[in-house]
Amino acid sequence: AVTKVCIFIDPAKGGGNCCLFLIILNIGIFQITKSSRSVLGEEDYLQFLHNSRVESSAMIGVLTILVLVALSASVNEGNPLDTTSQVMIDWNTVTAVSKTTTTLQVVVNPLLRRESPVHDAMFESLAALQADYTRYVPWLPYPKLAVAELDPPSGTALCKMLSGEEGNNQTVTLSCAAGKISKVDFASFGTPTGVCGDFVLGKCHAQNSSTVVSSYCLGKSTCTIPVNVNVFGEPCVNVVKQFVVQVECDPPMNHTYWDFSVIDPMTEDFMRATPNTRIINFSTIPAWLYKTASRVIYPDNPDREASPGYTQGTDLVDPTGRDLGDYYGRLVSWYTKGGFTDEYGVEHKSNHSYDIQYWECLNEVESEHRNSPESYTKVYDFMVDGIRRHADPDHQIKFVGMALEGHHEYNWYNYFLNISNHASPDIPLDIVSFHFYASCSSRTDPTAYQQFFTRADSFVEECKEIIKIRDALSPHTLLDVDETGVILPGDNSPSAPMFPLVYYNAAGAMYAYLFGRLAEIGVEILGESQLVGYPELPELNLQPQFPSVAMLNWTNGLGNARYHVLKVLIENFKVGDKLVQTSITDSTPQNSTFCGYLINEQVMSMQCYDQNATIDDILFASYGTVQGSCGNYTVGTCNAANSTAIVKSACLGKRSCTVDADTPVFGDPCYGTVKYLAVEAHCSSGQGSASGGATSSVYAQGFTATDGTNHRLLLVNKTPSNASIFVKGAAGAWATIVDDTRPTGPAIGVKLPSNTVEMRPYSVFIIQLQQQ
């Protein structure tokens, strides 16, 4: 076999681009598979996969490997290859101090229940993250997992209801704790309507319903009624039949329906796995607190999704909001104060004494109950008041508001963050939260995943506007993007095709990219969504629940690339880190005529490589919505008319120059629109280049510790192609890598053999560089 091996040796050492043609004899030939690890050892094997530039693809002999290992000490430590982009870092110029904590949200669903086959592994994976500000959200698809009082207090009437969705072969248990069941007020196996105390027979009704209940229950303190057609007969064929019953106890007693039996186990497991700061959000309000046309039916099975939706109604039954506040106050007291006293003065004990630092008030509030900024602000104030009355008289709990789903809803921020719109100046505005999910045109085509990053750029611009409003109205309020991820097209369709594993790399890369971009502008919390989702799982009788947002494998509870990107960000970056001036060229060098293109609020660096050359012409410059590509740029509908004059003033006659792509420099030609700076320039001789900034195919950002030490470089490949990046000082540096060679495995750590860093598609690198 003949194998061509290309390497680069420092010209200062007499080298350059070299291709060795090795004649591989028929000895020791093996395929680069798992068996190779036993020959090379794990570290050298992984280094070979990620950093060697071998162009053969099938059978490589032992001699080839030994040659590569032997030559690794003499690979490039000087200048970049002609086809390699270059990272330029000024470690002495601090551009921002990071306030950003990376974290995640845990959304309640059946796979997190103790009955789940992956329960233990999933909570072990959660605990391994050791995240701060972990968000916990029991939510609307699963009412029994999210609502602690599904039915309203009913006075002396004791009621139970079955939805019938689980089929007519269930049981109902009634209990009079301090007496006996003395009377059956209502019973119907069929299609009854109404609420406890006001039930009405439907068109379908088993005439013997009350007789059956009486035979099972009268005179007993507790009874269990089998609910099926064998007991009640068949009142209506091919109709889903509900069962409702209302009885009285002797002596009379008041009844409430608080039930934490299904909710507590998951909540306890979450608390155990997240010992650091948490944000708790029981986001679903009991349906009975809202005015609805009829009783809202919820599934009997905790694992069954509510259909139609559970969150119906727009107006509270109690317009003062006290009932709503009382519900949440008792709920918080259950977990922080060891229990609560219910609506009738009866004590309910939990023995919980959790430290809840943050309570978030509802989720995606524009959709749930169709809130306006005005109505939600009232609901928020009701919740704060109720929680403080029942569970937090010393005002130790901090609050998170809004959790907005939509985008560019600046009227919400303007209203909610204005304290004069709240019930009292004492209402806390500790954090406001909002969400970001990217998508793309294809579920299965990795090239379409590049669209995630364009969506992310637009979101960064939106965050800048939110920051302006926050700073003007409530500068102490933190910003929390507490749901960040991707939802692929057709995600909750059982027939949707499964996406390739590299998708998780692309979504993880987008999260890492957003971390860097939002750390630049000062967003405080960035939460990845979500711990676990899944496709249709027939063996567990589960319908799809957003598989593309999953961070864990739904079959074994172990992390995918999204999980491991978050883990390495948590481990390597801290609040207080300094971001330093960093830029990247898309190709180094270009011709005498060269181009630069970057997004708003980046710095474009341009230079000529000939020592005696200067930038002698600016052929094109536009700050706005530029169209076309290098050599064919055209002005878009948005353009700062002074673009060319400003770039010429900064660069003409100089060997190198920098230009800030920002509105203080160019003005704002189109407020609220994402703007870019494109420049086509010319060197008087030789070649030149311009930095690509955040719009480069690879994103780069340098970080140092607070004291200027611990130099780290975050690299994100935003494309489905391999990328070669020249990083001065990378040779011999330690790199933590998440890429598609291990899409479901942990991040890998390797020593880089070269200053030229080879990046796989949608990969994330964190390189520990020596202080320079």
C-alpha positions in Angstrom: 0.0 0.0 0.0 1.1 3.6 -0.7 0.1 6.2 1.8 0.6 10.0 1.4 1.2 11.8 4.7 1.3 15.6 4.7 2.8 17.6 7.5 4.1 21.0 8.1 7.6 21.8 9.5 8.6 25.2 10.7 10.5 27.1 7.8 12.9 28.3 10.5 13.9 24.6 10.9 14.3 24.1 7.2 10.9 22.8 6.6 7.6 23.7 5.0 4.8 21.7 3.5 6.1 18.2 3.0 4.4 15.1 1.7 6.0 11.7 2.5 5.1 8.8 0.4 5.6 5.7 2.6 5.8 2.3 1.1 3.9 0.1 3.6 5.0 -3.5 3.4 2.6 -6.2 4.2 3.5 -6.2 7.9 1.6 -5.0 10.9 -1.1 -3.4 8.7 -4.3 -2.7 10.6 -7.4 -0.5 10.3 -7.7 2.6 12.4 -10.5 1.3 14.6 -10.8 0.5 18.3 -8.0 -2.0 18.0 -5.6 0.9 17.3 -5.9 2.2 20.8 -4.1 -0.8 22.2 -1.2 0.0 19.9 -0.9 3.7 20.4 -2.5 4.1 23.8 -5.7 6.2 24.3 -4.1 9.6 24.3 -2.0 9.2 21.2 -4.9 7.6 19.4 -7.2 10.5 20.1 -4.5 13.0 19.2 -4.1 11.2 15.9 -7.8 11.3 15.2 -8.1 15.0 15.9 -4.7 16.5 14.9 -3.0 14.5 12.2 -3.4 15.6 8.6 -3.3 12.2 7.1 -5.0 12.0 3.8 -5.4 8.2 3.6 -8.7 6.8 4.7 -8.6 3.1 5.1 -5.5 0.9 5.9 -2.5 2.5 7.6 0.4 0.5 8.8 2.3 0.6 12.1 5.2 2.3 10.3 3.0 5.2 9.3 1.8 5.7 12.8 5.3 5.7 14.2 6.4 8.2 11.6 3.6 10.5 12.6 4.4 10.2 16.3 8.0 10.8 15.6 7.3 13.9 13.6 4.8 15.3 16.0 7.6 17.1 17.9 8.6 19.0 14.8 5.2 20.1 13.5 4.5 23.8 12.9 5.1 26.1 15.8 5.6 29.2 13.6 3.5 30.7 10.9 0.1 29.5 9.7 -0.5 27.4 6.6 -1.7 29.4 3.6 -5.1 27.8 3.8 -5.4 28.2 7.6 -7.5 30.8 9.4 -5.6 32.6 12.2 -6.7 33.6 15.7 -5.3 36.9 16.9 -5.5 37.6 20.6 -4.5 40.7 22.6 -4.3 39.3 26.1 -3.7 42.8 27.5 -6.9 44.4 26.1 -9.9 43.4 28.2 -13.2 43.9 26.3 -15.6 42.7 29.0 -15.8 40.9 32.4 -18.0 37.9 32.2 -21.2 37.9 34.4 -22.5 34.8 32.7 -23.3 31.5 34.5 -24.0 28.5 32.2 -26.6 26.1 33.5 -29.7 24.1 32.4 -33.3 23.5 33.0 -34.9 20.2 34.1 -38.4 19.9 32.8 -40.6 17.3 34.5 -41.6 14.3 32.4 -42.2 10.6 32.9 -38.6 9.5 32.2 -37.6 11.3 35.5 -40.0 9.4 37.6 -38.6 6.7 39.9 -40.5 4.1 37.9 -38.5 5.0 34.8 -35.8 2.5 33.7 -33.3 5.4 33.2 -34.2 7.4 36.3 -31.1 6.6 38.3 -28.7 7.3 35.4 -30.4 10.6 34.5 -30.2 12.0 38.0 -26.5 10.8 38.3 -25.8 12.8 35.1 -27.6 15.8 36.5 -25.6 15.7 39.7 -22.3 15.4 37.8 -22.8 18.8 36.3 -22.7 20.6 39.7 -24.5 23.5 38.0 -25.7 26.7 39.6 -29.1 28.3 39.0 -30.5 25.0 37.8 -34.1 25.5 36.8 -36.8 23.0 37.8 -40.1 23.1 35.9 -43.1 20.9 36.6 -45.3 22.0 33.7 -48.7 21.8 31.9 -48.6 18.6 29.8 -48.6 16.4 32.9 -51.0 18.0 35.4 -50.6 15.2 38.0 -46.8 15.9 38.0 -47.2 19.6 38.2 -50.3 20.7 40.1 -50.5 19.9 43.8 -54.3 20.7 44.2 -56.0 19.6 41.0 -59.5 20.1 42.4 -60.9 22.9 44.4 -61.9 22.7 48.1 -65.4 21.3 48.3 -66.7 21.9 51.8 -68.6 18.9 53.2 -69.0 17.3 49.8 -66.3 14.6 49.1 -65.8 14.2 45.3 -63.7 12.0 43.0 -63.5 12.0 39.3 -62.0 9.7 36.6 -61.4 11.1 33.1 -62.0 7.8 31.4 -58.9 8.3 29.2 -57.2 5.2 30.7 -60.2 3.0 29.8 -63.0 1.9 32.0 -61.2 -0.6 34.2 -60.0 1.5 37.1 -60.9 2.0 40.8 -61.9 5.0 42.9 -61.2 5.2 46.6 -63.3 7.4 49.0 -62.3 8.0 52.6 -63.9 9.8 55.5 -60.9 10.0 57.9 -62.9 10.7 61.1 -66.2 9.1 60.3 -68.2 7.1 57.8 -69.7 7.7 54.4 -73.3 8.5 55.1 -74.9 9.7 51.8 -74.3 9.4 48.1 -75.2 12.8 46.6 -74.3 12.1 43.0 -72.8 9.3 40.9 -72.6 8.9 37.2 -70.7 6.5 34.9 -71.1 8.1 31.5 -70.6 11.7 30.4 -71.5 14.0 33.4 -70.5 17.6 33.5 -70.2 20.3 36.1 -68.0 20.5 39.2 -68.1 19.1 42.7 -71.3 20.3 44.4 -72.9 21.0 41.0 -72.6 17.9 38.9 -75.1 17.4 36.1 -76.0 14.2 34.2 -74.9 13.9 30.6 -76.5 12.2 27.6 -74.7 9.0 28.5 -75.4 7.7 32.1 -75.5 4.3 33.7 -78.8 4.3 35.7 -77.4 2.1 38.4 -74.5 4.4 39.2 -75.8 5.7 42.6 -76.9 2.2 43.6 -73.5 0.7 42.8 -71.7 3.4 44.8 -74.1 2.9 47.8 -73.5 -0.8 47.9 -69.8 -0.3 48.0 -69.5 2.7 50.3 -72.4 3.5 52.7 -71.6 3.0 56.3 -67.9 2.6 55.6 -65.0 4.9 56.5 -63.2 3.9 53.3 -64.4 2.2 50.2 -63.0 1.3 46.8 -65.3 1.2 43.7 -64.3 -0.8 40.6 -65.1 1.3 37.6 -65.9 -0.8 34.5 -68.8 -2.0 32.3 -69.0 -5.3 34.2 -70.0 -3.3 37.3 -72.1 -0.5 35.8 -73.1 -2.0 32.5 -72.6 -0.3 29.1 -74.5 3.0 28.9 -73.1 4.1 25.6 -71.0 2.0 23.2 -67.8 3.6 21.7 -67.9 6.6 24.0 -65.2 7.6 26.5 -67.0 7.3 29.8 -66.1 9.4 32.8 -67.0 8.5 36.4 -67.8 11.1 39.0 -69.1 10.6 42.6 -70.0 12.9 45.4 -70.7 11.7 48.9 -71.0 13.1 52.5 -69.3 12.0 55.7 -70.8 11.6 59.2 -69.8 13.6 61.1 -69.5 16.3 58.4 -66.0 17.4 57.5 -64.5 19.7 55.0 -62.4 18.3 52.1 -59.5 19.6 50.1 -57.5 17.7 47.4 -53.9 18.5 48.1 -51.8 15.6 46.8 -48.0 15.5 46.6 -47.6 11.7 46.3 -46.6 11.9 42.6 -44.9 15.3 42.7 -42.6 14.8 45.7 -40.4 11.9 44.5 -39.1 13.7 41.5 -38.8 17.0 43.4 -36.8 15.3 46.2 -34.5 13.6 43.6 -34.0 17.0 41.9 -33.1 18.7 45.2 -30.7 15.9 46.1 -28.9 16.1 42.7 -28.6 20.0 42.7 -27.1 21.2 46.0 -26.2 24.6 44.5 -28.5 27.5 43.7 -31.8 26.5 42.1 -34.7 28.3 40.4 -38.0 26.5 41.1 -41.0 27.0 38.9 -44.2 25.1 39.4 -45.4 26.8 36.3 -49.0 25.4 36.0 -51.8 27.1 37.9 -54.7 24.9 39.0 -57.3 25.1 36.3 -60.1 25.7 38.8 -58.6 29.1 39.7 -59.7 30.4 36.3 -63.1 30.9 34.8 -63.8 28.2 32.2 -66.8 27.2 30.2 -66.7 23.7 31.8 -64.7 21.6 34.2 -61.1 21.1 32.9 -60.5 17.4 32.7 -57.1 16.1 33.5 -55.7 12.6 32.8 -55.8 10.0 35.5 -52.4 8.6 34.5 -49.6 10.9 35.7 -47.6 9.9 32.5 -50.4 10.9 30.1 -50.4 14.3 28.5 -53.5 16.5 29.0 -55.6 16.8 25.8 -57.0 19.3 25.2 -54.7 21.6 27.0 -54.9 22.1 30.7 -54.2 25.8 30.9 -57.6 27.2 29.9 -59.3 30.5 30.8 -58.0 34.1 31.0 -59.8 35.6 34.0 -59.2 34.5 37.6 -62.3 33.3 39.5 -61.0 35.5 42.4 -60.0 38.8 40.8 -58.2 39.9 44.0 -55.7 37.1 43.4 -55.6 36.0 47.0 -56.7 32.4 46.2 -53.9 32.2 43.6 -51.4 33.6 46.1 -52.6 31.2 48.8 -52.1 28.2 46.5 -48.4 29.2 45.7 -47.8 30.2 49.3 -48.9 26.8 50.6 -46.9 25.0 47.8 -43.7 26.8 48.8 -44.4 26.2 52.5 -44.7 22.5 51.8 -41.1 22.4 50.6 -39.5 25.0 52.9 -41.5 25.1 56.2 -42.4 21.4 56.7 -46.0 21.8 55.6 -48.9 24.2 55.6 -52.4 24.8 56.9 -55.1 24.3 54.2 -58.2 26.3 53.3 -60.1 24.8 56.2 -57.4 25.1 58.9 -56.2 21.5 58.6 -52.5 21.0 58.9 -50.6 19.1 56.2 -47.1 18.0 57.2 -44.2 17.3 54.7 -41.1 17.4 56.9 -39.3 19.2 54.0 -37.0 22.1 54.8 -35.4 22.9 51.5 -33.5 26.1 50.8 -35.2 27.6 47.8 -33.3 30.7 46.8 -35.3 31.6 43.7 -38.9 31.1 42.7 -39.9 31.8 39.1 -43.5 32.9 38.5 -45.0 30.9 35.7 -43.7 30.1 32.2 -44.2 31.4 28.7 -46.9 33.6 30.1 -48.0 35.1 26.8 -49.3 31.6 25.8 -50.5 30.2 29.1 -53.7 31.9 29.9 -53.0 34.4 27.2 -51.6 37.0 29.6 -50.9 40.6 28.7 -48.0 42.5 30.4 -50.7 44.1 32.6 -52.5 40.9 33.6 -49.2 39.0 34.2 -47.8 41.7 36.4 -50.8 41.4 38.6 -50.4 37.6 38.7 -46.7 38.0 39.6 -47.6 40.4 42.4 -50.3 38.0 43.7 -47.8 35.1 43.8 -45.1 37.2 45.6 -47.6 38.3 48.2 -48.9 34.8 48.8 -45.5 33.2 49.0 -44.3 35.8 51.5 -47.4 35.5 53.6 -47.3 31.7 53.9 -43.6 30.7 53.5 -41.2 33.7 53.4 -42.1 36.4 56.0 -38.5 37.5 56.1 -38.3 38.0 52.3 -35.3 35.7 51.8 -36.6 34.2 48.5 -35.8 36.0 45.3 -38.1 36.0 42.4 -37.9 35.5 38.6 -40.4 37.0 36.3 -41.9 36.6 32.9 -40.2 33.6 31.2 -41.2 35.0 27.8 -41.6 32.7 24.9 -41.8 35.3 22.1 -39.2 37.6 20.6 -38.9 41.4 20.3 -41.6 41.8 23.0 -40.0 44.9 24.3 -43.4 46.2 25.6 -43.3 43.4 28.2 -39.9 44.6 29.6 -40.9 48.2 29.5 -44.0 47.5 31.6 -42.9 44.8 34.0 -39.5 46.4 34.9 -41.2 49.7 35.7 -41.8 49.3 39.5 -44.7 51.9 39.3 -46.7 49.3 37.5 -46.6 46.9 40.4 -48.7 46.7 43.5 -46.0 48.0 45.8 -42.5 49.4 45.6 -41.5 46.4 47.8 -42.3 43.9 45.0 -38.9 42.4 44.0 -37.6 42.5 40.5 -34.6 40.2 41.0 -34.5 38.5 37.6 -36.4 38.5 34.4 -36.2 35.5 32.1 -36.8 34.8 28.5 -36.3 32.0 26.0 -34.5 31.2 22.8 -34.9 28.2 20.5 -33.2 28.1 17.1 -34.5 26.0 14.3 -33.6 25.3 10.6 -35.0 24.2 7.3 -34.2 20.5 7.6 -34.4 18.0 10.4 -31.8 15.7 9.0 -29.4 17.7 6.8 -26.3 18.8 8.8 -25.6 21.6 6.4 -28.9 23.2 7.5 -27.7 23.3 11.1 -25.5 26.3 10.2 -28.8 28.3 10.4 -28.7 27.9 14.2 -25.9 30.5 14.4 -27.6 33.0 12.2 -30.6 32.8 14.5 -28.3 33.1 17.5 -26.8 36.3 16.0 -30.3 37.8 15.8 -31.0 36.8 19.3 -27.9 38.5 20.6 -29.1 41.7 19.0 -32.4 41.3 20.7 -30.6 40.8 24.1 -28.8 44.1 23.5 -32.1 45.9 23.3 -33.4 44.1 26.4 -30.3 45.2 28.3 -30.9 48.8 27.3 -34.4 48.6 28.8 -33.2 46.8 31.9 -30.5 49.3 32.5 -32.9 52.2 32.1 -35.7 50.9 34.4 -34.2 48.4 36.8 -30.4 48.1 36.6 -30.2 45.7 39.5 -32.3 43.1 37.7 -30.5 40.1 36.3 -31.2 38.6 32.9 -31.8 34.9 32.6 -32.1 33.1 29.2 -33.4 30.1 31.0 -34.4 28.1 28.0 -31.8 27.9 25.3 -31.7 25.2 22.6 -33.0 24.1 19.2 -36.3 22.6 18.3 -36.1 20.8 15.0 -39.0 20.8 12.5 -41.7 18.2 13.3 -40.1 17.4 16.6 -43.2 16.2 18.4 -44.5 14.2 15.4 -44.3 10.4 15.9 -43.5 10.0 12.2 -40.6 12.6 12.2 -37.3 10.9 11.1 -34.6 10.7 13.6 -31.8 13.3 13.1 -28.1 12.3 12.8 -26.0 12.4 15.9 -24.0 15.3 14.6 -27.1 17.4 15.3 -26.2 17.3 19.0 -22.8 18.6 18.2 -24.3 21.5 16.1 -26.8 22.4 18.9 -24.0 22.2 21.5 -21.8 24.4 19.4 -24.5 26.9 19.1 -24.9 27.0 22.9 -21.1 27.5 23.4 -21.2 30.2 20.8 -24.1 32.0 22.6 -22.2 31.7 25.8 -19.3 33.6 24.3 -21.5 36.2 22.6 -23.7 36.8 25.7 -20.7 37.0 28.0 -19.5 39.9 25.8 -22.7 41.9 26.5 -23.4 40.9 30.1 -26.3 38.5 30.2 -26.1 36.9 33.7 -27.6 33.4 33.2 -27.7 31.1 30.2 -29.7 27.9 30.8 -29.6 25.0 28.3 -32.9 23.3 27.6 -33.5 20.6 28.6 -32.2 17.6 30.6 -34.3 15.0 28.8 -36.8 14.8 25.9 -37.6 11.8 23.8 -39.2 10.5 20.6 -42.2 8.2 20.7 -41.4 5.4 23.0 -44.0 2.7 22.4 -42.6 0.3 25.0 -43.3 2.9 27.7 -46.5 4.2 26.0 -45.0 7.7 25.7 -45.7 10.2 22.9 -42.8 12.4 21.6 -41.6 15.1 24.0 -39.1 17.3 22.0 -36.3 14.8 21.4 -34.1 17.5 19.8 -33.9 19.4 23.1 -32.6 16.4 25.0 -29.2 16.6 26.7 -29.3 13.0 27.8 -29.8 9.7 25.9 -33.4 8.6 26.6 -32.3 4.9 26.5 -29.5 5.0 29.0 -29.5 8.4 30.8 -26.0 9.4 29.6 -25.0 12.7 28.1 -24.9 13.6 24.4 -22.7 16.4 22.9 -25.1 19.1 24.2 -24.6 17.8 27.8 -20.9 17.6 27.4 -20.5 21.1 26.0 -22.4 22.5 29.0 -20.2 20.4 31.3 -16.9 21.7 29.9 -18.2 25.3 30.0 -19.2 25.0 33.6 -15.8 23.5 34.5 -13.7 26.0 32.5 -15.4 29.4 32.7 -16.4 31.4 35.8 -18.2 34.6 36.5 -15.5 37.3 36.8 -13.4 35.9 33.9 -12.1 38.6 31.6 -12.8 38.5 27.9 -9.9 39.8 25.9 -9.8 41.2 22.3 -9.9 38.3 20.0 -10.4 38.2 16.2 -10.0 35.5 13.5 -9.2 35.6 9.8 -11.1 33.4 7.4 -8.0 32.9 5.3 -4.4 34.1 5.9 -3.2 35.7 3.8 -5.5 36.7 1.0 -4.6 38.5 -2.2 -3.6 42.2 -2.4 -7.4 42.8 -2.5 -8.9 41.3 0.6 -12.2 41.4 2.5 -13.5 41.4 6.0 -17.1 40.8 7.2 -18.4 40.8 10.7 -21.4 41.4 12.8 -22.3 44.5 14.8 -20.3 45.3 17.9 -17.2 43.4 16.8 -13.8 44.8 15.9 -12.4 44.4 12.4 -8.6 44.2 12.1 -7.0 44.6 8.7 -3.3 44.3 7.8 -0.9 44.0 4.9 1.7 41.3 5.2 4.5 43.0 3.3 6.5 45.0 5.8 6.6 48.1 3.4 3.0 47.8 2.2 0.1 50.0 3.2 -3.7 49.9 2.7 -4.0 52.1 -0.4 -7.6 51.7 -1.3 -11.0 50.9 0.2 -13.0 49.4 -2.7 -16.2 48.8 -0.7 -17.5 49.5 2.8 -21.0 49.2 4.2 -22.3 49.0 7.7 -25.9 47.7 7.5 -27.5 44.7 5.7 -24.8 43.9 3.2 -25.5 41.6 0.3 -23.1 39.4 -1.7 -19.6 38.1 -1.0 -16.0 39.2 -1.3 -15.5 40.8 -4.7 -19.2 41.2 -5.2 -20.5 43.0 -2.2 -23.5 45.2 -2.7 -25.3 47.7 -0.4 -28.5 46.4 1.2 -31.7 48.2 2.1 -30.0 49.3 5.3 -26.7 51.2 4.9 -24.7 53.8 6.8 -23.9 56.4 4.1 -20.7 57.3 5.9 -19.3 53.7 5.9 -16.6 54.2 3.2 -15.4 57.5 4.6 -15.1 56.1 8.1 -13.1 53.1 7.0 -10.9 55.2 4.7 -10.1 57.6 7.6 -9.2 54.7 9.9 -7.1 52.7 7.4 -5.7 54.4 4.3 -1.9 54.8 4.4 -1.5 52.3 7.2 -0.1 48.8 7.2 -2.7 47.7 9.8 -5.8 49.2 11.3 -8.9 48.4 13.3 -12.5 49.6 12.9 -15.3 49.2 15.4 -18.4 47.8 13.8 -20.8 49.7 16.0 -23.5 52.4 16.0 -21.3 54.9 18.0 -19.0 54.9 15.0 -21.3 54.6 12.1 -24.7 55.7 13.5 -27.7 53.5 13.4 -29.1 53.3 9.8 -31.9 50.8 10.8 -32.8 50.6 14.5 -33.6 47.0 15.7 -32.1 45.3 12.7 -29.0 43.1 12.9 -26.2 45.0 11.1 -22.9 43.8 9.6 -19.7 45.6 8.5 -18.3 44.4 5.1 -15.0 45.9 3.8 -13.1 45.2 0.6 -9.6 46.7 0.8 -6.3 46.7 -1.2 -2.7 46.6 -0.2 -0.1 48.5 -2.1 2.0 45.3 -2.5 1.8 41.8 -1.2 -1.1 40.2 0.5 -3.5 41.3 3.2 -6.3 40.0 5.4 -9.1 41.1 7.7 -10.5 39.5 10.8 -13.8 37.7 10.5 -15.1 38.3 14.0 -18.3 36.5 15.1 -19.3 35.9 11.5 -16.3 33.8 10.7 -16.9 30.1 10.1 -15.1 29.6 13.4 -15.8 31.6 16.5 -12.9 32.5 18.8 -12.9 34.2 22.2 -10.0 34.5 24.6 -10.5 34.5 28.4 -8.3 35.1 31.4 -8.9 34.8 35.1 -9.6 37.9 37.2 -5.9 38.4 37.8 -5.0 38.0 34.1 -3.7 34.5 34.4 -5.1 31.2 33.1 -5.3 32.0 29.5 -8.1 30.0 27.7 -9.3 30.1 24.2 -12.9 29.1 23.2 -13.2 27.9 19.6 -16.5 26.9 18.0 -16.7 25.5 14.5 -20.0 26.8 13.2 -20.0 24.7 10.0 -20.5 21.1 8.8 -16.9 21.1 7.4 -13.5 20.6 8.9 -11.6 23.7 9.8 -7.9 24.5 10.3 -7.2 27.3 12.7 -3.7 28.7 13.5 -3.4 29.6 17.1 0.0 30.9 18.3 1.1 28.8 21.3 -1.3 26.0 20.7 1.5 23.4 20.2 1.8 21.4 23.4 -1.2 23.1 24.9 -4.0 21.1 26.5 -7.3 21.1 24.7 -10.7 19.9 25.9 -12.7 18.8 22.9 -16.4 18.0 22.2 -16.7 16.7 18.6 -18.5 14.2 16.4 -15.9 11.4 17.0 -17.7 11.0 20.3 -21.2 12.4 19.9 -22.5 10.5 22.9 -19.3 10.2 24.9 -17.5 12.5 27.3 -15.3 15.3 26.2 -11.8 14.3 25.4 -8.5 16.0 26.5 -5.4 16.0 24.3 -2.2 17.8 24.0 -2.2 19.6 20.7 0.8 18.7 18.5 0.7 21.8 16.4 -0.2 25.5 16.4 -2.6 24.5 13.6 -5.7 23.2 15.3 -7.8 20.8 13.3 -11.5 21.1 14.1 -14.2 18.6 13.2 -17.6 19.8 12.1 -19.5 21.7 14.7 -16.8 21.0 17.3 -16.0 22.9 20.5 -12.5 23.4 21.8 -11.3 24.9 25.0 -7.5 25.4 24.8 -5.4 26.2 27.8 -2.7 28.5 26.6 0.5 29.5 28.3 0.6 33.1 29.5 2.1 35.2 26.7 
